[in-house]
């Protein structure tokens, strides 16, 4: 799948900020049709207006809470439409906090967005892509998928988040094996610490040491993550950013 010459529509979830917004811009520069999905309508509209003004892309917005069944069904319907040739399943929430104190509502929301929505949208996308003989799906996981610990801190309070990202890796790799030899590419993207709004704890408890680590290390620009993903889209595979091979990520 070559993102620079593809002519179909790309659907990007979590496009209102961070990696998703940068991904949308990266695709818009190739003059594609885009569908931007997230809950914050104002942020989506602002980005859409900027992309229409500054790039050759045609941009739609789809305001939806992927944790809500009705909204997810609407997005799945758009993803299954015959013009869609790229799905970037990027929306995700962290739900950090001590497991024993995690509110059931937060637990349900993290699983719904990070696991159920990503899987449901992949299911909506793939059959039509197979039928039409082209298409790609990018599923955003995390380096946290590979390890219970990363230096310098032992990263407690991320069991649910890390678990959902482990699911994304295994789901996507297993699907990639199933789709090998078809014209549909699936990629799992595993960023390390990236400088986005993700680290403002929204609705979750803060993790000891986390804010300090984000402050000290800053995180890489989302542009690096997107560039690595786009460069690897021709082959699928597991893409870890910055530049780690999977065994290196496993070693950390
Ligand atoms: P942001 O918080 O900036 O972006 C998250 C995006 O997901 C936002 O656009 C948000 O939009 C959207 N989103 C969250 N919940 C929902 C929902 N219920 N329905 C629809 N959209 C939703 O963080 P990042 O850009 O960093 O995160 C993007 C992905 O990258 C996530 O999957 C994250 O797990 C992953 N990641 C991030 C890392 C980092 O260090 N930043 C490292 C590794 C992976 P809105 O609030 O408008 O709905």
Boltz pocket constraint, residues with backbone or C-beta under 6 A from the ligand:
constraints:
  - pocket:
      binder: B
      contacts: [[A, 13], [A, 14], [A, 15], [A, 16], [A, 17], [A, 18], [A, 19], [A, 20], [A, 37], [A, 38], [A, 39], [A, 40], [A, 41], [A, 43], [A, 64], [A, 65], [A, 66], [A, 67], [A, 89], [A, 90], [A, 91], [A, 92], [A, 93], [A, 113], [A, 140], [A, 141], [A, 142], [A, 143], [A, 190], [A, 191], [A, 192], [A, 193], [A, 194], [A, 195], [A, 196], [A, 197], [A, 198], [A, 199], [A, 219]]
      max_distance: 6.0
